[in-house]
Amino acid sequence: MHTADFLDVQDTAISSILAGGYNHPLLREWQAERQLAKNMFVFPLFISDNDDEEVPIESLPNIKRFGVNKLVAYLKPLVAKGLRSVILFGVPLDPKAKDPVGTSADDPNGPVIKGIKTLRAAFPDLYIMCDVCLCEYTSHGHCGVLYDDGSINRERSVSRIAAVAVNYAKAGANCVAPSDMIDGRIRDIKHGLIQAGLAHKVFVMSYSAKFSGNLYGPFRDAAHSSPSQGDRKNYQLPPAGRGLARRALVRDMQEGADGVMVKPSTFYLDIMRDASELCENLPLCAYHVSGEYAMLHAAAEKGIVDLKTIAFESHQGFLRAGARIIISYFTPEFLEWLSQ
């Protein structure tokens, strides 16, 4: 064999040996471009208009719905373990609180605004995000205001959603996160914050790529937000609509979003990667939704997976796809796991 041929064979053999780079637990951690950290996690909180409520959500293991009087005691140990951020979802249980335009969404005595003020007083450094949507507050269960034929009235919907967002900001929210997916709401929210003198203080996190699908059932159990008629397919994205998701991401960025979100997460890592490239200068959030969380618990209960291992695997996938922020029902567990 000629010397040159021998060197080529040697070089091939050398480049084929990868195991030396990940044969030790620390080496395996070093192979990650980014690693999970406590400050990435946002914990969803369901707050009802029953101030003393503390009710387990049967379809969401380890998750409860709280009244404002129960929040501080529940969160205090989590904050002590490193919880940095929460996202609030209001749940009016009184049927009289619901009407066609979601009037109670920004009621000063409603669960979200009372929750903001309670948490702000108890935990001044806790970053408070607020989901902004009308579905929990409308009598029809849709995310906006409807025409008589049941379709979304875009103009009235985004005007109402923007008003709610501004009122959450006035109450002390650090971030407003519109989840409705109705065209044009980011622009109206941003204008509303500017007019209120709050745009420099409030982060607008857009649910830019939110897909209509089959993974939201446990959330709707918790939030009592299922539509009474029809579905949300005409204003939330079809699961196969990658091009639509890309257009929505660019649109929301151009309308002034400070950050963008992909929801659900596990089945949409391609969209997450697209978002990280199209919106490369904005923080990207992955929402590990209720159905995904419940699926992992169900698999663990059947002995198919180890819960901690699969939770890390799924959440590391979000980082790999480009996410910097993760809304996760596993947040309390990760606060423990990341301390070990």
C-alpha positions in Angstrom: 0.0 0.0 0.0 1.3 3.4 -0.9 2.0 5.8 2.0 -0.7 8.2 0.8 -3.3 5.5 0.7 -2.3 4.3 4.2 -2.8 7.9 5.5 -6.2 8.1 3.9 -7.3 5.0 5.6 -5.9 6.2 8.9 -7.7 9.5 8.5 -11.0 7.8 7.8 -10.6 5.6 10.9 -9.8 8.6 13.0 -12.8 10.7 11.9 -15.1 7.7 12.5 -14.3 7.4 16.2 -16.8 9.6 18.1 -17.3 7.6 21.3 -14.3 9.3 23.0 -16.3 12.5 23.0 -19.2 11.3 25.1 -18.1 8.3 27.2 -18.3 10.2 30.5 -21.4 11.8 32.1 -19.7 15.2 32.1 -18.7 14.8 28.5 -22.3 14.1 27.6 -23.3 17.4 29.2 -20.6 19.2 27.3 -22.0 18.0 24.0 -25.1 20.2 24.6 -24.9 23.6 23.0 -27.2 24.9 25.8 -28.3 23.2 29.0 -31.6 23.4 30.9 -31.6 26.1 33.6 -34.1 27.1 36.2 -34.5 30.6 34.7 -35.8 29.2 31.4 -39.0 27.8 33.0 -42.4 29.4 33.3 -45.0 27.7 35.4 -48.7 27.9 34.4 -51.1 28.9 37.1 -54.9 28.5 36.9 -56.6 31.1 39.1 -60.4 30.9 39.7 -62.8 33.5 41.0 -63.4 31.3 44.1 -60.7 33.0 46.3 -60.3 30.0 48.6 -60.3 27.2 46.0 -57.6 24.6 45.8 -58.8 21.9 43.5 -56.7 19.1 41.8 -57.1 18.9 38.0 -57.9 15.2 37.4 -56.5 15.1 33.9 -53.3 17.1 34.9 -51.3 15.1 37.4 -49.9 17.2 40.3 -51.6 20.4 39.0 -54.3 22.3 40.9 -56.6 25.3 40.3 -56.3 27.9 43.0 -58.1 30.9 44.3 -56.0 34.0 45.0 -56.0 33.3 48.8 -54.1 30.1 48.2 -51.5 31.3 45.7 -48.8 32.7 48.0 -48.6 29.6 50.3 -48.4 27.3 47.2 -45.7 29.4 45.4 -43.5 30.3 48.4 -41.5 27.0 48.4 -41.2 27.0 44.6 -39.8 30.5 44.7 -37.4 29.4 47.3 -36.2 26.6 45.0 -35.6 29.0 42.2 -38.9 29.7 40.4 -38.5 32.9 38.4 -41.6 33.2 36.3 -45.3 32.2 36.1 -48.0 32.6 33.5 -51.5 33.3 34.7 -54.8 31.9 33.3 -58.0 33.2 34.8 -60.9 30.7 35.3 -64.3 32.3 36.1 -66.5 29.6 37.6 -69.5 31.8 38.0 -71.7 31.4 34.9 -72.8 35.0 35.3 -69.2 36.1 34.6 -69.4 35.0 31.0 -70.9 37.0 28.1 -70.5 37.3 24.4 -67.6 39.7 24.5 -65.7 38.5 27.6 -66.4 41.5 29.7 -65.0 39.9 32.9 -61.5 39.2 31.4 -60.2 42.4 32.8 -62.5 42.9 35.7 -60.5 44.6 38.5 -62.0 42.1 40.9 -61.5 39.2 38.5 -59.0 36.3 39.1 -56.1 37.6 36.8 -55.9 41.2 38.0 -56.3 40.1 41.6 -53.7 37.4 41.0 -51.2 39.9 39.5 -51.5 42.2 42.5 -51.3 39.4 45.0 -48.2 37.9 43.5 -46.6 41.3 42.9 -47.0 42.1 46.6 -45.8 38.7 47.9 -43.0 38.1 45.4 -41.6 41.4 44.0 -39.0 39.7 41.9 -41.2 37.1 40.3 -41.7 37.7 36.6 -45.5 37.6 35.9 -46.7 36.7 32.5 -50.5 36.8 31.7 -52.2 34.8 29.0 -54.5 37.1 27.1 -57.5 35.5 25.6 -61.3 35.7 25.8 -62.2 32.0 25.7 -62.5 31.5 29.4 -64.7 34.6 29.7 -67.0 34.3 26.7 -70.4 32.6 26.9 -69.6 30.8 23.6 -66.1 29.7 24.6 -64.4 31.2 21.6 -61.2 33.3 21.7 -62.8 36.5 20.3 -66.0 38.3 19.5 -68.3 36.5 17.0 -70.5 37.6 14.1 -74.1 36.3 14.1 -73.0 33.4 11.9 -70.5 32.3 14.5 -67.4 33.4 12.7 -64.7 35.6 14.3 -65.3 39.4 14.1 -61.6 40.3 13.7 -61.9 44.1 14.3 -63.9 43.8 17.5 -61.9 40.8 18.7 -58.5 42.4 18.5 -59.7 45.7 20.0 -61.1 43.8 23.0 -58.0 41.6 23.4 -55.8 44.7 23.2 -57.8 46.4 25.9 -57.5 43.3 28.2 -53.7 43.2 27.6 -53.3 46.9 28.5 -55.4 46.5 31.7 -53.2 43.5 32.7 -50.2 45.7 32.1 -51.7 48.5 34.2 -52.3 46.0 37.0 -48.6 45.1 37.1 -48.0 42.3 34.6 -44.5 42.1 33.3 -45.6 40.3 30.1 -48.8 39.9 28.1 -49.1 36.9 25.9 -52.0 36.8 23.5 -53.0 33.2 22.7 -56.0 33.7 20.4 -54.2 33.7 17.0 -56.6 36.3 15.6 -55.0 38.3 12.8 -53.6 41.7 13.8 -53.8 41.5 17.6 -50.1 42.1 18.2 -50.3 45.5 16.4 -53.3 46.6 18.4 -51.7 45.5 21.7 -48.5 47.3 20.9 -50.3 50.5 20.0 -52.4 50.2 23.2 -49.3 49.8 25.3 -47.7 52.8 23.6 -50.7 55.0 24.2 -50.8 53.9 27.9 -47.2 54.7 28.3 -46.3 51.1 29.1 -44.6 49.8 26.0 -41.2 50.3 27.5 -42.1 48.2 30.6 -44.1 45.3 29.2 -42.9 42.4 27.1 -45.3 41.2 24.4 -44.9 37.4 24.0 -47.0 36.3 21.0 -48.4 32.8 20.6 -47.3 33.2 17.0 -47.4 29.6 15.9 -50.3 28.0 17.8 -51.8 25.0 16.2 -55.4 23.7 16.4 -55.1 20.1 17.5 -55.9 17.4 20.0 -53.5 18.2 22.8 -55.4 20.8 24.8 -58.0 18.6 26.6 -56.6 18.8 30.1 -56.1 22.5 29.8 -59.7 23.0 28.9 -60.7 20.9 31.9 -58.8 23.2 34.1 -59.8 26.5 32.5 -63.4 25.6 31.5 -62.7 27.0 28.1 -64.1 24.6 25.5 -66.2 26.1 22.7 -69.9 25.6 23.2 -70.2 25.3 19.4 -67.9 24.7 16.5 -64.1 24.7 17.0 -61.1 27.0 16.6 -59.8 25.7 13.3 -60.6 29.0 11.5 -58.3 31.1 13.6 -55.7 28.6 14.8 -53.2 26.9 12.5 -53.7 23.5 10.9 -51.2 20.9 12.1 -49.7 20.5 8.6 -49.5 24.2 7.9 -45.8 24.9 8.1 -46.0 27.7 5.6 -48.8 29.4 7.5 -46.8 29.2 10.7 -43.8 30.8 9.0 -46.0 33.6 7.8 -47.5 34.1 11.2 -44.1 34.3 12.9 -42.9 36.9 10.5 -46.1 38.9 10.7 -46.1 39.0 14.5 -42.4 40.0 14.5 -43.2 42.9 12.1 -46.1 44.0 14.2 -43.9 44.4 17.3 -43.8 41.2 19.2 -40.9 41.1 21.7 -40.9 37.3 21.7 -42.6 34.4 19.9 -44.0 31.1 20.9 -44.6 27.7 19.3 -47.5 25.7 20.8 -47.7 22.7 21.1 -44.0 21.8 21.2 -43.0 18.1 20.9 -44.7 17.5 17.6 -43.7 20.9 16.2 -39.9 21.0 16.5 -39.5 21.8 12.8 -41.6 24.9 13.4 -39.5 25.8 16.4 -36.4 25.6 14.4 -38.0 27.7 11.7 -39.0 30.3 14.4 -35.4 30.4 15.7 -34.2 31.2 12.2 -36.9 33.5 11.0 -37.0 35.4 14.4 -33.4 34.9 15.3 -33.2 38.2 17.3 -36.3 37.4 19.5 -36.5 35.1 22.4 -38.3 31.9 21.4 -40.7 30.1 23.8 -41.8 26.5 23.7 -45.1 25.6 25.4 -45.2 22.0 26.5 -48.9 21.8 26.6 -51.3 19.9 28.9 -51.8 17.0 26.6 -48.1 16.5 26.1 -47.5 16.6 29.8 -50.4 14.2 30.5 -49.1 11.8 27.8 -45.7 11.5 29.5 -47.3 10.9 32.9 -49.6 8.2 31.3 -46.6 6.5 29.7 -44.6 6.6 33.0 -47.6 5.1 34.9 -47.7 2.2 32.5 -43.9 1.6 32.9 -43.2 2.5 29.3 -40.8 5.4 30.2 -39.1 6.8 33.2 -40.7 10.2 33.9 -37.6 12.2 34.8 -35.6 10.8 31.9 -38.4 11.4 29.3 -39.1 14.9 30.7 -35.4 15.9 30.3 -35.3 14.3 26.8 -38.4 16.2 25.6 -37.3 19.6 27.1 -33.8 19.3 25.8 -35.3 18.8 22.4 -36.9 22.3 22.7 -33.4 23.8 23.4 -31.9 21.9 20.5 -34.6 23.4 18.2 -33.8 26.9 19.4 -36.1 27.7 22.3 -34.8 29.8 25.2 -37.9 29.8 27.3 -40.2 26.8 28.2 -43.7 27.0 29.6 -44.0 23.7 31.4 -46.2 21.9 33.9 -43.1 20.1 34.9 -41.6 23.3 36.3 -41.8 22.2 40.0 -40.1 18.9 39.2 -37.3 20.6 37.2 -36.7 23.0 40.1 -35.9 19.9 42.1 -34.0 18.0 39.4 -31.8 20.9 38.4 -30.7 21.3 42.0 -29.4 17.7 42.2 
